[in-house]
Amino acid sequence: MTTQDPTEPTAVRKVQRRPRERRELVARHAAEMFSARGFPAVRMEDIAGAVGVTARALYRHYPNKRALLFHVTTALQDLYFDALTDPGDVPARDPAQLLVDAVGRLAGVTLDGRSHALLWQREARHLDPDQRAVVRARVAEVAQRIAAMITATRSRPTGDPDTELLAWAALAVLASPGHHGEPLPRPATDALLRHAALAVVTTDLRSPGATDAAGPQGYVQEPALPSRRETLLRASARLFRQHGYPAVTMEDIGESAGILGASIYHHFPSKGELLVTLVRRFQDWLTLALFNARGRTTDPAEALRLLTVSYIELALRFPDLVSVAVTEVLYLPDEDHDQLRRARADIIAEWAGLLHRTRPELDGATCVLLVHAAVAVVDDVVRIPHLHHDALGAQLLAITHTIFAGVGRG
């Protein structure tokens, strides 16, 4: 018989659950809170309160907050591995149908916990090095399994780099709902995500359009930045991307930039001001790209292509800046957070408007979700160093074009 711990406050005394049920409940609440607020902002006491236990009871299951993050992250990854396992009993099923079914199950996993992929995309930076290595290896294994399924449907050798790129791009599409707050009615969104991911895996990256020299251009390296202000911005973007905004201090940034002492505050009065400047710069550049695209042509399809090219070039040239704009926005100061999020939403809406004018048979909500999916592909792929090569920009353009042109047809 289970008895109530008399030292527990009456406010948290709940109906006793079996240890396994409590552990699952803790994991679910922790995943939601880490995704919504970021790992550093969540205390064990917060999670305990949501579950209805004391923090002391929570520590019986997990020795510390990092152990809890590691557990919930790998447990959610297990759902992806399960989705990639064929539940059928027929050993010789059609490889193409196996891929379709697996992608459908992956879409369902994502939408059942749409923000949970953020745990390994963003919050895993806060794990211990050994734990972080495990999480990254498991994400790579998910991509490799998707790549193997793609390989089975195409006449390409195992380990083909184009197939690996398509697998990572499809995974980015499936995880994209975690990065925006758009309403996602089920099951229509399941079908849309499935179709977008399947469109990605059928992209021909060896077609002339995927190696077109007129497509997005990569950059060998960023140019030297002469001013101290720009040096600080570059250093802060790199450190925020690597370690996460909460873990970086002004002293870290100054040391990385070679600017020691109080002189760093002559350029930026606070770390928050650095973050605001980076995110605002990213959005200003996107706005300029939108104006340029709309100003150079009256053809919505060409304007859509020009805007997408500009975004890919920006991401290839400044991956640290793009990463910060994607993963660190939840740490923006309150007075800037809503304004900058609305500004990004306005840009996405304009982008989706170009897609809608190009394909008027698609409704506005579908166009918005497809833009988010295409942007997620670019954001994720440019942050995977081993995928970079001279033709990556053109290949990303081919993938995003397939998302825009292929979904809803056929």
MOTA-V52363 format. One record per backbone hydrogen bond with DSSP energy under -0.5 kcal/mol. NH is the residue of the N-H (numbers start at 1). CO is the residue of the C=O. Records with the same first field share a line. If there is no record, write none. Layout:
NH = CO + CO
//
This chain:
8 = 5
12 = 9
13 = 10
14 = 12
22 = 18
23 = 19
24 = 20
25 = 21
26 = 22
27 = 23
28 = 24
29 = 25
30 = 26
31 = 27
32 = 28
33 = 29
34 = 30
35 = 31
36 = 32
37 = 33
38 = 33 + 34
41 = 38
42 = 38 + 39
47 = 43
48 = 44
49 = 45
50 = 46
51 = 47
52 = 48
53 = 48
58 = 54
59 = 55
60 = 56 + 57
61 = 57 + 58
62 = 58
68 = 64
69 = 65
70 = 66
71 = 67
72 = 68
73 = 69
74 = 70
75 = 71
76 = 72
77 = 73
78 = 74
79 = 75
80 = 76 + 77
81 = 77
82 = 78
83 = 79
84 = 80
85 = 82
86 = 84
91 = 89
93 = 90
98 = 94
99 = 95
100 = 96
101 = 97
102 = 98
103 = 99
104 = 100
105 = 101
106 = 102
107 = 103
108 = 104
109 = 105
110 = 106
111 = 107
112 = 108
113 = 109 + 110
114 = 111
116 = 113
118 = 115
119 = 116
120 = 117
121 = 117
122 = 118
123 = 118
124 = 119
125 = 122
126 = 123
127 = 124
132 = 128
133 = 129
134 = 130
135 = 131
136 = 132
137 = 133
138 = 134
139 = 135
140 = 136
141 = 137
142 = 138
143 = 139
144 = 140
145 = 141
146 = 142
147 = 143
148 = 144
149 = 145
150 = 146
151 = 147
152 = 148
153 = 149 + 150
154 = 150 + 151
156 = 151 + 154
160 = 157
164 = 160
165 = 161
166 = 162
167 = 163
168 = 164
169 = 165
170 = 166
171 = 167
172 = 168
173 = 169
174 = 170
175 = 171
176 = 172 + 173
178 = 175
179 = 176
180 = 177
189 = 185
191 = 187
192 = 188
193 = 189
194 = 190
195 = 191
196 = 192
197 = 193
198 = 194
199 = 195
200 = 196
201 = 197
202 = 198 + 199
203 = 200
205 = 203
207 = 204
210 = 207
211 = 208
212 = 209
215 = 212
226 = 224
231 = 227
232 = 228
233 = 229
234 = 230
235 = 231
236 = 232
237 = 233
238 = 234
239 = 235
240 = 236
241 = 237
242 = 238
243 = 239
244 = 239 + 240
247 = 244
248 = 244 + 245
253 = 249
254 = 250
255 = 251
256 = 252
257 = 253
258 = 254 + 255
259 = 254
260 = 258
263 = 260
264 = 261
265 = 262
266 = 263
267 = 264
268 = 264
274 = 270
275 = 271
276 = 272
277 = 273
278 = 274
279 = 275
280 = 276
281 = 277
282 = 278
283 = 279
284 = 280
285 = 281
286 = 282
287 = 283
288 = 284
289 = 285
290 = 286
291 = 287
292 = 288
293 = 289
294 = 290
295 = 291
296 = 292
297 = 293
300 = 298
303 = 299
304 = 300
305 = 301
306 = 302
307 = 303
308 = 304
309 = 305
310 = 306
311 = 307
312 = 308
313 = 309
314 = 310
315 = 311
316 = 312
317 = 313
318 = 314
322 = 318
323 = 319
324 = 320
325 = 321
326 = 322
327 = 323
328 = 324
331 = 328
332 = 329
336 = 333
337 = 333
338 = 334
340 = 336
341 = 337
342 = 338
343 = 339
344 = 340
345 = 341
346 = 342
347 = 343
348 = 344
349 = 345
350 = 346
351 = 347
352 = 348
353 = 349
354 = 350
355 = 351
356 = 352
357 = 353
358 = 354
359 = 355
362 = 359
367 = 363
368 = 364
369 = 365
370 = 366
371 = 367
372 = 368
373 = 369
374 = 370
375 = 371
376 = 372
377 = 373
378 = 374
379 = 375
380 = 376
381 = 377
382 = 378
383 = 380
384 = 381
385 = 383
387 = 384
388 = 385
392 = 389
395 = 391
396 = 392
397 = 393
398 = 394
399 = 395
400 = 396
401 = 397
402 = 398
403 = 399
404 = 400
405 = 401
406 = 402
407 = 403
409 = 406
//
